[in-house]
Amino acid sequence: MSGTSEGPAPTADLIRPAVTDSSDETLSRAPHIPPVPPVPAGPRDQPAAGDGRLGSAFRAAPLAMAVLDREGLIVSANDTFAALLGLGARPAAGRAAADLVDLRSDPRTWHAYQEVLGGRPEELRCTRRVRHPDGRSLWAQITVAPLPTAEHGVLLSLNDISAGHELQERLRHLEMHDPVTRLPNRTLFFERLSAALETETYELGGTGRIGLCYLDLDGFKAVNDTLGHRVGDGLLAGVAERLTRCADEAGRTRASAPLVARLGGDEFALLVEDSTGTEQLADLAESVLKAVQAPFDLSGRRVSVSASIGVVERHASGTTATGLMQAADTTLYWAKADGKSRWTLFDPERNAHRMTRQALASTLRPAIERGEFILEYQPLVAMEEGGRLRGVEALVRWDHPQFGLLTPNRFIGLAEEDGSIVPLGRWVLATACRQARRWQLDHPGEPPIFVSVNVAVRQVWDSDLVADVAEILAETQLAPELLQLELTESAVMGSAGRPLQTLQALSEMGVLIAIDDFGTGYSNLAYLSRLPVSVLKLDGSFVRGFQYEGEGVAPNPADEVIVEAMIQLAHRLGLSVTAECVETSAQATRLRRIGCDTGQGWLYSRPVTPERIDELLGTNSCRQS
């Protein structure tokens, strides 16, 4: 199965170097070992360890032991040693012990072994996998300790721990694999991912790159909820099998197949080490999508699901496991948001925008408390009467210390999501009313202008908007008819319950209610007659159709017909009409001709400071600029 921890074990595996004291991690102080009787004179291949009772005990001991000289050659070995290593009738004496128990393959172990042979009074302990002549292998715990008599060299002992080691391996496999799909679980996945990102790993060769496909099933919860967890588990196992086949197919021309893991729930990952670029990951993601989309037969039921995949591919250098997973998770979210049943490649620019958005969201409420918001005002101009200034729309800006002056489209959506639109909206309302009252006092000889303030639906639901408006009007001493509240068409149309009651209460108070961006939402004209609305603000998309001016391009007559019909309807209902986005004199002329009451746009003025509105009030008009 692709992506498991199984595979050929190394010839030797140093689990725990043997030696532990303050000066050398691979050596430990050797305990006292009783002297082995002297070896009798004779050929070096004599197996006896000595004469007498101690020699007999050495030969009959159940623990495999061998006495080595200072060169690491076996002087004598007991029968258990020969049987454990499968030496048969071949004499052990004279052979290099390091070759028999594989002490050369690990440099650290070999160095410690050489020190013990050289007379250092320390003990070497390690665990090795030793090959048996019949082809099988065994795990042995090896101890090398100096003998007290210098001429006898060292004592090497082996303890067969194969059964315990195999049990540990089985337990580790169970711990590191998912019981439903039998794939590596989250723990093993991150272990492999962290190992792949270690400098030593990618500096040894390969492409030095890494890729990840992070997959989430679309609609899995519905399967679990309607068909039960048994079918859900069967679906997960089926998906795992198909992902494994995709990984095996992708790995046919490579040294290894991608690692397939279940990270939890209906989330899977395919890790590609030494990836060759985004094209390789895109091909893998495409094959996974097709594999998952094919129906599953589960307990006599035909179940269909799809998948969304976030794809990340980059240089391994400088990448962390956390950073890679965050990028994959973000990209998976994009795939879901873009319509599901697709793969999406990580985009640094899009991610930077997301990070900026997240930074704004996290600092929005503190920014309100710190007073980082300001208001600008855009004039609302009478189409007749020589362009007299009739009112202004208050537009909030965020004077961000890092990102500069931000327009509402950068943060209003965030404020509505987290509820901070309520305190922000209250501040905008109070500041705008206070400013409108100040203009009224500063220009007593001029007709007072009204101020129009945008209100979000959440302000209606999450706060007592009527009480807030009444309190602010009383505090600023601004007349209710000089305040206009704007709500979008989609927010107003179909309002029932509390929103409708709020609008009616505000209207009864004398506050003007305007529908913003009219003509782009529900456009429920029958319902419009029953709402306490005073003003319709035509969306700028209608007005832009009037912008052709002296360029030899004939305007579309349908645009004018539609706008004229809406204006006539509004007037029949007793409503006034404001046209947004008026940018040219030709637009203004045509709007004036079909009866539009008020215009707003760059033809008259961009959003400006309160001081500039003061100047416009002084001239008693806001002529075309």
Backbone torsions as a table, in degrees:
resi	resn	phi	psi	omega
1	MET	NA	133.6	179.9
2	SER	-69.1	143.8	171.9
3	GLY	83.3	15.5	175.6
4	THR	-98.0	173.3	179.2
5	SER	-87.8	1.6	-178.0
6	GLU	-74.8	164.3	177.5
7	GLY	150.7	172.3	-178.7
8	PRO	-59.6	127.6	177.2
9	ALA	-76.1	151.1	178.7
10	PRO	-65.2	158.9	-179.8
11	THR	-58.7	-36.0	176.4
12	ALA	-142.3	144.9	-178.8
13	ASP	-136.1	111.0	-179.9
14	LEU	-80.2	100.8	-178.9
15	ILE	-77.9	-45.5	-179.4
16	ARG	-144.1	107.2	-179.0
17	PRO	-58.3	152.0	-164.6
18	ALA	-75.6	-28.4	-158.1
19	VAL	-115.5	130.8	-171.9
20	THR	-135.8	95.2	164.0
21	ASP	-139.1	-179.5	-172.0
22	SER	-66.3	-22.7	-175.0
23	SER	-95.7	-22.3	-176.7
24	ASP	-154.0	120.9	-175.6
25	GLU	-68.6	-17.1	-175.2
26	THR	-99.4	3.1	-179.1
27	LEU	-126.7	146.6	174.3
28	SER	-133.5	152.0	-177.0
29	ARG	-61.3	126.3	-176.5
30	ALA	-74.0	136.9	174.9
31	PRO	-72.6	167.1	178.9
32	HIS	-68.5	127.8	178.1
33	ILE	-115.4	126.7	-179.7
34	PRO	-61.4	147.0	-176.1
35	PRO	-64.4	139.7	175.0
36	VAL	-86.7	136.5	-179.2
37	PRO	-56.4	149.5	-178.3
38	PRO	-61.2	145.7	179.6
39	VAL	-77.3	131.3	-179.9
40	PRO	-67.7	153.7	179.0
41	ALA	-63.1	148.4	-179.7
42	GLY	148.7	-172.7	-178.7
43	PRO	-60.4	153.1	-177.5
44	ARG	-70.9	-17.6	-177.3
45	ASP	-88.2	10.7	175.3
46	GLN	-66.9	128.2	-176.6
47	PRO	-79.0	-14.0	-173.9
48	ALA	-68.1	142.8	176.6
49	ALA	-90.0	-14.6	-178.7
50	GLY	163.3	179.8	-180.0
51	ASP	-100.3	165.8	174.1
52	GLY	82.0	-168.2	-174.9
53	ARG	-61.9	-38.3	-178.1
54	LEU	-66.7	-38.6	176.7
55	GLY	-65.8	-39.0	178.3
56	SER	-63.8	-40.9	178.8
57	ALA	-64.0	-39.5	179.3
58	PHE	-61.0	-45.3	-176.8
59	ARG	-69.8	-32.1	-175.6
60	ALA	-95.3	-1.5	-175.3
61	ALA	-62.4	137.7	177.9
62	PRO	-71.2	-14.7	177.8
63	LEU	-90.0	130.0	-179.5
64	ALA	-68.4	123.8	-177.4
65	MET	-138.5	151.1	175.2
66	ALA	-148.2	142.8	175.2
67	VAL	-97.2	130.4	-178.2
68	LEU	-114.6	149.8	173.3
69	ASP	-86.6	-176.9	-175.1
70	ARG	-70.3	-9.1	176.5
71	GLU	-96.1	-0.4	179.6
72	GLY	85.5	10.9	177.6
73	LEU	-90.4	145.5	-177.1
74	ILE	-75.1	126.2	175.3
75	VAL	-88.0	-46.4	177.4
76	SER	-154.3	154.1	179.9
77	ALA	-144.8	148.4	179.3
78	ASN	-85.3	172.5	-176.3
79	ASP	-64.3	-34.7	-179.5
80	THR	-62.7	-37.9	178.8
81	PHE	-62.6	-47.2	-178.8
82	ALA	-64.6	-40.9	-179.2
83	ALA	-68.2	-40.0	-177.5
84	LEU	-64.4	-38.4	-177.8
85	LEU	-92.7	0.1	176.9
86	GLY	68.6	36.1	-178.1
87	LEU	-77.6	-20.3	179.8
88	GLY	61.4	-135.0	-177.5
89	ALA	-82.3	-7.8	-178.9
90	ARG	-69.1	133.6	-179.0
91	PRO	-69.8	142.5	177.6
92	ALA	-84.7	-28.7	-175.9
93	ALA	-59.1	137.7	178.0
94	GLY	89.6	-9.0	-179.4
95	ARG	-90.6	152.3	179.6
96	ALA	-77.3	117.5	-177.6
97	ALA	-62.3	-34.1	-177.7
98	ALA	-61.1	-32.6	179.3
99	ASP	-74.4	-34.5	-178.6
100	LEU	-70.2	-35.5	-176.1
101	VAL	-115.3	15.1	171.1
102	ASP	56.4	61.2	176.8
103	LEU	-96.4	-4.5	-176.6
104	ARG	-88.5	-22.0	-168.9
105	SER	-69.4	-25.3	-179.9
106	ASP	-108.8	117.3	-175.9
107	PRO	-57.6	-38.2	-177.3
108	ARG	-67.1	-43.8	178.6
109	THR	-65.7	-41.9	180.0
110	TRP	-61.2	-40.1	179.0
111	HIS	-64.3	-44.4	179.4
112	ALA	-64.4	-38.6	178.9
113	TYR	-62.3	-43.6	179.2
114	GLN	-62.1	-37.2	-180.0
115	GLU	-66.6	-40.4	178.1
116	VAL	-64.9	-42.0	177.5
117	LEU	-62.4	-32.7	-178.4
118	GLY	-76.4	-2.3	175.5
119	GLY	109.4	1.5	179.0
120	ARG	-67.9	129.2	-174.7
121	PRO	-78.3	58.2	179.6
122	GLU	-126.7	172.9	-176.7
123	GLU	-123.1	136.6	177.7
124	LEU	-103.9	130.7	174.9
125	ARG	-130.9	135.6	176.6
126	CYS	-158.1	167.1	177.4
127	THR	-119.7	128.8	-176.9
128	ARG	-132.3	152.8	170.6
129	ARG	-97.2	118.2	-173.4
130	VAL	-108.0	132.3	179.3
131	ARG	-81.0	132.3	176.8
132	HIS	-91.8	146.9	-179.4
133	PRO	-56.4	-26.3	-178.7
134	ASP	-82.2	4.4	176.0
135	GLY	103.8	-24.6	178.5
136	ARG	-79.0	169.3	179.4
137	SER	-130.3	159.5	178.2
138	LEU	-138.0	154.7	176.2
139	TRP	-99.4	128.3	-176.7
140	ALA	-128.0	139.4	172.1
141	GLN	-92.7	120.9	-171.9
142	ILE	-108.7	135.5	175.1
143	THR	-127.5	131.0	175.8
144	VAL	-123.6	118.3	-176.0
145	ALA	-134.1	142.7	179.2
146	PRO	-70.3	144.6	174.9
147	LEU	-86.2	150.4	-175.7
148	PRO	-66.9	-24.9	178.8
149	THR	-96.1	121.4	-169.4
150	ALA	-56.1	-38.7	-173.1
151	GLU	-71.6	-15.0	-178.7
152	HIS	-86.0	-5.7	176.8
153	GLY	72.4	-122.7	-174.7
154	VAL	-131.7	162.1	177.5
155	LEU	-110.3	125.3	177.5
156	LEU	-108.4	129.0	178.5
157	SER	-128.1	146.4	-179.9
158	LEU	-126.1	134.8	177.0
159	ASN	-122.8	120.2	-178.3
160	ASP	-71.8	112.5	-179.4
161	ILE	-115.7	23.8	-175.6
162	SER	-57.3	-45.5	-177.1
163	ALA	-61.7	-45.4	179.1
164	GLY	-65.7	-38.1	-179.5
165	HIS	-67.2	-42.2	178.6
166	GLU	-64.5	-37.5	175.9
167	LEU	-62.8	-43.5	177.5
168	GLN	-60.9	-41.0	178.8
169	GLU	-63.4	-41.7	178.7
170	ARG	-64.8	-41.9	178.9
171	LEU	-65.0	-39.4	178.3
172	ARG	-65.5	-39.8	178.7
173	HIS	-60.8	-44.5	178.5
174	LEU	-63.5	-38.4	-179.0
175	GLU	-69.1	-32.0	-173.0
176	MET	-99.8	3.7	-177.6
177	HIS	-126.7	149.0	-179.9
178	ASP	-78.5	128.5	-176.3
179	PRO	-70.0	-24.0	-177.8
180	VAL	-79.4	-48.9	-174.9
181	THR	-100.9	-13.9	-175.4
182	ARG	64.2	16.2	175.1
183	LEU	-87.7	160.8	170.6
184	PRO	-54.1	142.5	-179.5
185	ASN	-93.5	-172.0	-175.5
186	ARG	-60.7	-39.3	-178.1
187	THR	-62.4	-49.2	-179.1
188	LEU	-67.6	-36.5	178.6
189	PHE	-58.9	-48.4	-178.6
190	PHE	-69.8	-29.3	175.5
191	GLU	-64.0	-45.3	178.8
192	ARG	-68.4	-39.6	179.6
193	LEU	-63.7	-45.2	179.1
194	SER	-62.9	-39.5	178.6
195	ALA	-65.4	-38.3	-179.4
196	ALA	-67.4	-25.2	-177.6
197	LEU	-93.2	-1.4	176.7
198	GLU	-69.4	141.3	-175.3
199	THR	-56.1	-41.5	-177.1
200	GLU	-62.3	-29.9	-176.0
201	THR	-68.2	-53.2	-174.9
202	TYR	-85.1	-9.7	175.9
203	GLU	-84.6	-12.2	179.7
204	LEU	-75.8	-15.4	-178.8
205	GLY	149.3	-173.9	-179.7
206	GLY	86.8	-167.2	-175.6
207	THR	-84.4	-19.1	-176.7
208	GLY	73.4	17.6	-179.4
209	ARG	-120.1	164.2	179.7
210	ILE	-144.0	144.8	-179.2
211	GLY	-133.1	154.1	-177.9
212	LEU	-145.6	130.0	168.7
213	CYS	-108.2	115.6	-177.8
214	TYR	-106.0	116.4	-167.6
215	LEU	-117.2	140.5	175.7
216	ASP	-135.2	133.5	-179.6
217	LEU	-76.2	135.9	176.6
218	ASP	-88.1	124.6	176.1
219	GLY	83.8	13.0	-179.0
220	PHE	-66.0	-37.4	-178.8
221	LYS	-60.5	-38.9	179.1
222	ALA	-63.5	-38.2	177.5
223	VAL	-63.8	-46.8	179.7
224	ASN	-61.2	-43.6	-175.0
225	ASP	-71.9	-34.0	-175.0
226	THR	-94.7	-36.4	-175.6
227	LEU	-104.6	-11.1	177.1
228	GLY	99.5	162.4	-175.0
229	HIS	-71.1	-27.1	178.7
230	ARG	-65.1	-44.5	176.5
231	VAL	-66.1	-38.8	177.9
232	GLY	-60.1	-43.2	177.9
233	ASP	-65.4	-38.1	176.8
234	GLY	-63.3	-37.1	177.6
235	LEU	-65.2	-43.0	178.7
236	LEU	-61.6	-41.9	178.9
237	ALA	-65.2	-38.8	177.9
238	GLY	-65.4	-41.2	177.2
239	VAL	-63.1	-42.4	179.8
240	ALA	-60.2	-40.8	180.0
241	GLU	-63.8	-41.7	-179.4
242	ARG	-70.3	-38.1	176.9
243	LEU	-62.9	-39.1	178.8
244	THR	-63.5	-40.5	177.9
245	ARG	-64.9	-40.2	177.5
246	CYS	-62.5	-41.5	179.5
247	ALA	-65.7	-41.9	178.7
248	ASP	-62.6	-41.7	179.7
249	GLU	-64.2	-41.4	179.9
250	ALA	-68.1	-25.4	-176.9
251	GLY	-92.3	2.2	-176.8
252	ARG	-63.6	-35.6	-177.7
253	THR	-99.4	13.2	-177.4
254	ARG	-127.1	170.1	-178.2
255	ALA	-66.6	-32.6	-179.4
256	SER	-148.2	155.2	178.4
257	ALA	-83.6	157.2	175.5
258	PRO	-59.2	148.3	175.5
259	LEU	-77.6	127.5	177.2
260	VAL	-107.4	129.0	-177.6
261	ALA	-141.3	150.4	170.4
262	ARG	-101.2	120.3	-175.8
263	LEU	-89.9	-11.4	-179.7
264	GLY	137.6	147.4	179.5
265	GLY	57.8	-126.4	178.4
266	ASP	-109.1	29.0	-179.5
267	GLU	-104.3	132.0	178.8
268	PHE	-129.1	161.5	178.3
269	ALA	-140.2	143.9	172.3
270	LEU	-121.7	113.9	-177.1
271	LEU	-99.3	124.1	-179.4
272	VAL	-111.8	109.3	175.9
273	GLU	-86.8	147.6	-177.8
274	ASP	55.0	45.9	178.7
275	SER	-67.0	157.5	-176.1
276	THR	-103.9	-0.5	179.0
277	GLY	142.0	178.2	-176.2
278	THR	-66.3	-28.3	-179.0
279	GLU	-63.1	-39.9	178.4
280	GLN	-62.6	-43.6	-179.9
281	LEU	-68.5	-36.8	178.6
282	ALA	-64.5	-41.3	177.9
283	ASP	-62.9	-41.4	179.2
284	LEU	-64.5	-45.1	180.0
285	ALA	-62.5	-40.2	-179.9
286	GLU	-65.1	-41.5	178.9
287	SER	-66.1	-36.8	178.0
288	VAL	-65.6	-43.9	178.8
289	LEU	-56.7	-47.9	-178.5
290	LYS	-64.7	-39.5	-178.8
291	ALA	-65.0	-42.4	-176.7
292	VAL	-72.6	-32.3	-176.1
293	GLN	-69.9	-22.5	177.9
294	ALA	-65.1	138.8	-176.4
295	PRO	-60.4	152.4	176.9
296	PHE	-109.6	137.5	173.5
297	ASP	-99.5	110.1	-174.1
298	LEU	-128.4	113.2	177.4
299	SER	52.1	44.2	179.1
300	GLY	79.1	4.5	179.1
301	ARG	-111.9	145.7	176.5
302	ARG	-101.6	112.7	-174.2
303	VAL	-115.8	132.5	178.3
304	SER	-121.4	134.2	175.1
305	VAL	-137.9	170.0	173.1
306	SER	-129.7	-179.8	-177.8
307	ALA	-138.4	150.3	170.1
308	SER	-114.3	137.0	-172.8
309	ILE	-131.1	130.3	170.5
310	GLY	-98.5	127.4	-174.8
311	VAL	-115.3	128.4	177.6
312	VAL	-130.8	134.1	176.6
313	GLU	-144.5	128.7	-174.8
314	ARG	-161.7	175.5	174.0
315	HIS	-67.8	138.7	178.5
316	ALA	-69.8	-32.8	-179.9
317	SER	-63.1	128.4	179.3
318	GLY	83.3	-2.3	179.7
319	THR	-97.0	139.0	175.2
320	THR	-111.2	159.6	178.8
321	ALA	-61.4	-41.2	179.4
322	THR	-64.2	-44.2	-179.8
323	GLY	-63.9	-40.7	179.8
324	LEU	-65.4	-42.3	-179.1
325	MET	-69.6	-36.2	176.9
326	GLN	-63.3	-42.7	178.5
327	ALA	-64.1	-41.7	179.8
328	ALA	-66.2	-40.4	179.7
329	ASP	-65.6	-41.5	177.2
330	THR	-62.2	-43.8	-178.3
331	THR	-67.4	-36.6	175.4
332	LEU	-62.1	-40.8	177.1
333	TYR	-60.9	-40.5	177.5
334	TRP	-61.6	-42.9	-179.7
335	ALA	-61.3	-39.9	177.3
336	LYS	-65.6	-46.5	-177.3
337	ALA	-66.4	-29.5	-178.1
338	ASP	-80.8	-0.8	175.7
339	GLY	128.4	1.0	179.3
340	LYS	64.9	176.9	179.4
341	SER	50.1	48.7	-179.4
342	ARG	-160.2	165.7	170.8
343	TRP	-111.9	147.6	-179.2
344	THR	-131.7	135.0	-179.5
345	LEU	-89.8	140.1	179.9
346	PHE	-59.6	132.4	-178.5
347	ASP	-120.8	111.4	-178.3
348	PRO	-57.6	-38.0	-179.5
349	GLU	-67.3	-43.6	178.1
350	ARG	-64.1	-37.6	178.1
351	ASN	-66.6	-38.2	177.7
352	ALA	-62.0	-39.2	176.8
353	HIS	-63.7	-41.8	178.2
354	ARG	-62.9	-42.5	179.5
355	MET	-63.2	-39.7	177.1
356	THR	-63.2	-43.7	179.5
357	ARG	-61.6	-40.8	178.8
358	GLN	-66.1	-39.7	178.4
359	ALA	-63.5	-40.1	177.9
360	LEU	-65.2	-43.1	-178.3
361	ALA	-61.8	-39.2	-176.7
362	SER	-74.1	-19.6	-177.6
363	THR	-110.8	6.0	-174.6
364	LEU	-65.5	-52.1	-178.6
365	ARG	-63.0	-46.3	176.3
366	PRO	-60.1	-32.7	179.4
367	ALA	-64.6	-35.6	176.9
368	ILE	-63.7	-43.5	-179.6
369	GLU	-67.3	-32.3	-179.2
370	ARG	-82.7	-6.9	179.2
371	GLY	72.7	41.5	-178.6
372	GLU	-87.3	1.0	-177.6
373	PHE	-100.7	146.2	177.8
374	ILE	-132.9	165.2	177.3
375	LEU	-116.8	137.5	166.9
376	GLU	-116.1	160.9	-172.9
377	TYR	-130.6	130.7	177.2
378	GLN	-109.1	127.9	-175.7
379	PRO	-63.5	145.8	170.0
380	LEU	-112.3	115.8	-165.9
381	VAL	-113.6	137.7	176.1
382	ALA	-67.7	130.4	179.9
383	MET	-67.4	-33.2	173.7
384	GLU	-97.7	-165.9	174.0
385	GLU	60.6	28.5	174.0
386	GLY	69.8	24.9	176.9
387	GLY	74.8	37.4	-179.5
388	ARG	-68.7	140.9	177.1
389	LEU	-73.6	117.2	-178.0
390	ARG	-103.0	-28.6	-179.3
391	GLY	-170.1	-176.7	177.8
392	VAL	-140.9	151.2	172.2
393	GLU	-103.1	127.4	178.8
394	ALA	-80.9	124.4	-178.9
395	LEU	-121.1	122.0	-175.1
396	VAL	-83.5	144.3	175.7
397	ARG	-129.8	147.6	176.8
398	TRP	-107.3	113.6	178.0
399	ASP	-86.1	79.3	-172.3
400	HIS	-76.2	134.2	-178.1
401	PRO	-65.1	-21.7	-178.9
402	GLN	-105.6	-41.9	-172.4
403	PHE	-101.2	0.6	177.6
404	GLY	81.8	-157.1	-175.9
405	LEU	-80.5	117.0	-176.3
406	LEU	-106.9	135.5	177.7
407	THR	-82.7	165.1	-173.2
408	PRO	-57.7	-32.7	-177.9
409	ASN	-63.7	-13.6	179.4
410	ARG	-86.0	-19.9	-172.4
411	PHE	-140.4	-15.6	-177.2
412	ILE	-64.2	-41.0	177.3
413	GLY	-59.4	-40.5	177.2
414	LEU	-63.9	-41.6	-179.4
415	ALA	-64.1	-36.5	178.6
416	GLU	-69.9	-34.3	-179.3
417	GLU	-67.1	-45.0	-174.5
418	ASP	-97.0	2.1	176.9
419	GLY	87.3	-4.7	179.7
420	SER	-71.9	-5.6	175.1
421	ILE	-63.1	-25.9	-178.5
422	VAL	-68.0	-55.7	176.9
423	PRO	-66.5	-34.4	178.4
424	LEU	-66.0	-44.2	178.9
425	GLY	-63.0	-37.3	177.9
426	ARG	-65.2	-39.4	178.7
427	TRP	-66.7	-42.9	178.8
428	VAL	-60.7	-45.6	-178.7
429	LEU	-61.2	-46.1	-178.7
430	ALA	-66.8	-42.2	-178.4
431	THR	-66.3	-42.9	-179.9
432	ALA	-65.4	-42.6	179.1
433	CYS	-65.9	-39.2	178.8
434	ARG	-63.5	-41.0	179.7
435	GLN	-68.7	-40.5	178.6
436	ALA	-62.0	-39.7	177.8
437	ARG	-66.9	-36.4	179.2
438	ARG	-66.0	-41.5	176.7
439	TRP	-60.8	-39.2	-179.1
440	GLN	-63.6	-40.7	-179.7
441	LEU	-73.3	-34.2	-178.1
442	ASP	-76.8	-19.5	-178.9
443	HIS	-130.1	67.6	-175.7
444	PRO	-64.8	-23.4	-178.8
445	GLY	-83.7	-7.3	-178.1
446	GLU	-101.9	148.8	173.1
447	PRO	-60.1	133.2	-178.0
448	PRO	-65.5	144.7	178.2
449	ILE	-99.7	150.4	177.6
450	PHE	-91.8	160.3	176.4
451	VAL	-117.8	133.0	-178.6
452	SER	-106.7	129.1	-175.5
453	VAL	-124.3	131.0	177.7
454	ASN	-75.3	138.9	-179.6
455	VAL	-126.8	129.9	177.0
456	ALA	-86.7	153.5	-179.7
457	VAL	-59.5	-35.5	-177.5
458	ARG	-65.2	-27.2	175.2
459	GLN	-64.6	-34.0	179.5
460	VAL	-70.9	-40.5	-176.9
461	TRP	-80.1	-40.8	-170.2
462	ASP	-94.6	-2.1	179.5
463	SER	-143.7	165.9	175.6
464	ASP	-89.6	83.7	-174.0
465	LEU	-62.5	-38.5	-179.3
466	VAL	-62.4	-44.7	179.7
467	ALA	-66.6	-39.1	178.2
468	ASP	-61.7	-45.9	-179.3
469	VAL	-63.7	-44.9	-179.9
470	ALA	-61.4	-42.1	-179.4
471	GLU	-65.5	-43.2	-178.3
472	ILE	-68.7	-40.4	177.8
473	LEU	-63.6	-39.5	178.5
474	ALA	-67.1	-39.4	-178.1
475	GLU	-68.9	-40.8	-176.6
476	THR	-90.3	-11.7	-178.0
477	GLN	61.0	32.0	176.1
478	LEU	-89.2	133.9	179.1
479	ALA	-65.2	140.0	-178.1
480	PRO	-57.4	-34.7	-178.0
481	GLU	-70.7	-8.8	176.7
482	LEU	-95.4	8.6	176.3
483	LEU	-118.8	128.0	175.7
484	GLN	-121.4	129.9	179.3
485	LEU	-107.3	128.4	-178.5
486	GLU	-105.5	128.8	172.2
487	LEU	-125.1	147.2	-179.4
488	THR	-69.7	157.4	-178.5
489	GLU	-59.7	-43.0	-178.3
490	SER	-65.0	-26.2	179.4
491	ALA	-79.5	-31.7	-174.5
492	VAL	-88.5	-45.2	-176.0
493	MET	-64.2	132.2	-179.5
494	GLY	81.4	6.4	179.7
495	SER	-62.5	139.4	177.4
496	ALA	-146.9	164.4	178.3
497	GLY	66.5	-132.5	-173.1
498	ARG	-60.4	-45.0	179.3
499	PRO	-57.8	-43.8	-179.6
500	LEU	-66.1	-41.3	178.0
501	GLN	-61.8	-38.7	179.1
502	THR	-64.0	-46.1	179.8
503	LEU	-61.4	-42.1	-180.0
504	GLN	-65.4	-40.4	179.9
505	ALA	-65.9	-40.3	178.6
506	LEU	-66.1	-40.5	179.0
507	SER	-64.6	-41.5	178.0
508	GLU	-64.4	-27.6	177.7
509	MET	-71.3	-20.3	-178.6
510	GLY	108.6	-0.6	179.5
511	VAL	-76.1	139.1	177.8
512	LEU	-79.9	140.3	177.5
513	ILE	-116.4	126.7	179.9
514	ALA	-119.7	142.5	173.5
515	ILE	-97.2	117.6	-177.7
516	ASP	-86.6	152.6	177.1
517	ASP	54.7	39.3	-177.4
518	PHE	-64.0	139.8	178.3
519	GLY	101.8	-3.7	-178.3
520	THR	-113.5	-6.7	-177.2
521	GLY	-110.0	-127.7	-175.7
522	TYR	-71.7	-36.6	-179.2
523	SER	52.9	45.2	177.5
524	ASN	-81.9	89.8	-172.3
525	LEU	-68.1	-33.2	178.5
526	ALA	-64.7	-40.3	179.4
527	TYR	-71.9	-27.8	-178.0
528	LEU	-58.8	-36.1	-177.2
529	SER	-67.3	-18.6	-178.0
530	ARG	-98.8	-0.9	180.0
531	LEU	-92.9	146.7	179.1
532	PRO	-79.5	60.2	-175.1
533	VAL	-102.7	142.4	-179.8
534	SER	-108.4	-29.5	-170.3
535	VAL	-138.2	139.9	168.1
536	LEU	-109.4	130.8	175.4
537	LYS	-107.8	110.4	-178.0
538	LEU	-68.0	133.5	-179.7
539	ASP	-62.9	146.2	-176.4
540	GLY	-62.1	-21.6	-179.6
541	SER	-62.7	-30.6	176.6
542	PHE	-73.1	-40.7	-175.7
543	VAL	-70.4	-31.3	-178.1
544	ARG	-63.2	-23.2	177.8
545	GLY	-69.0	-8.6	179.4
546	PHE	-97.1	4.6	-163.8
547	GLN	-82.5	-8.8	-178.9
548	TYR	-67.1	126.4	-172.4
549	GLU	-145.3	103.2	173.9
550	GLY	65.2	27.3	-179.1
551	GLU	-111.8	10.4	178.7
552	GLY	74.0	8.8	179.0
553	VAL	-105.1	120.2	-177.4
554	ALA	-73.2	133.2	177.3
555	PRO	-68.4	157.1	178.3
556	ASN	-77.7	115.6	-177.4
557	PRO	-63.8	-22.1	179.8
558	ALA	-64.5	-33.8	179.7
559	ASP	-59.3	-47.0	-178.0
560	GLU	-67.4	-37.1	179.7
561	VAL	-62.6	-44.4	-178.7
562	ILE	-64.3	-48.2	-178.0
563	VAL	-64.2	-42.1	-179.9
564	GLU	-63.0	-39.1	179.6
565	ALA	-64.6	-40.8	179.5
566	MET	-67.6	-38.8	178.9
567	ILE	-64.6	-43.8	179.9
568	GLN	-64.1	-40.8	178.3
569	LEU	-62.3	-45.0	-179.9
570	ALA	-61.3	-43.0	-179.7
571	HIS	-64.7	-37.4	177.5
572	ARG	-63.0	-30.7	178.9
573	LEU	-87.1	3.2	179.1
574	GLY	80.0	22.3	-178.5
575	LEU	-106.8	148.7	171.9
576	SER	-94.2	160.8	-173.9
577	VAL	-125.3	132.6	174.5
578	THR	-116.3	130.0	177.2
579	ALA	-97.2	126.4	178.5
580	GLU	-91.1	160.6	173.7
581	CYS	61.2	39.9	174.0
582	VAL	-79.6	115.8	-172.7
583	GLU	-119.8	-18.6	-178.6
584	THR	-127.9	158.5	178.2
585	SER	-66.9	-31.3	178.0
586	ALA	-63.5	-41.9	175.9
587	GLN	-60.4	-46.3	-179.2
588	ALA	-60.7	-42.0	-179.1
589	THR	-63.2	-47.4	-178.0
590	ARG	-67.4	-39.4	177.9
591	LEU	-64.3	-40.0	178.0
592	ARG	-63.0	-39.8	-177.3
593	ARG	-66.0	-33.6	-178.0
594	ILE	-93.9	6.5	168.4
595	GLY	99.7	13.3	178.1
596	CYS	-64.8	139.5	-173.8
597	ASP	-85.2	-45.3	-171.6
598	THR	-136.0	145.4	177.3
599	GLY	-121.9	151.6	179.5
600	GLN	-144.4	130.4	179.6
601	GLY	162.4	179.4	-175.0
602	TRP	-70.3	-16.0	174.1
603	LEU	-58.3	-35.9	-178.0
604	TYR	-94.6	-48.2	179.6
605	SER	-175.8	145.0	167.3
606	ARG	-75.3	168.7	171.8
607	PRO	-58.6	132.2	-173.6
608	VAL	-131.6	174.6	-179.9
609	THR	-76.4	163.0	176.3
610	PRO	-58.3	-32.9	-179.5
611	GLU	-64.7	-36.9	178.7
612	ARG	-68.5	-36.4	175.1
613	ILE	-62.8	-36.7	175.1
614	ASP	-56.5	-44.5	-179.4
615	GLU	-65.6	-40.4	179.4
616	LEU	-65.9	-36.5	176.8
617	LEU	-64.8	-33.5	179.1
618	GLY	-66.1	-28.0	179.3
619	THR	-93.2	-4.6	176.3
620	ASN	63.7	17.9	178.5
621	SER	-161.6	164.9	174.3
622	CYS	-132.6	77.3	-173.7
623	ARG	-71.3	165.1	-177.9
624	GLN	-61.1	134.8	-179.5
625	SER	-112.3	NA	NA
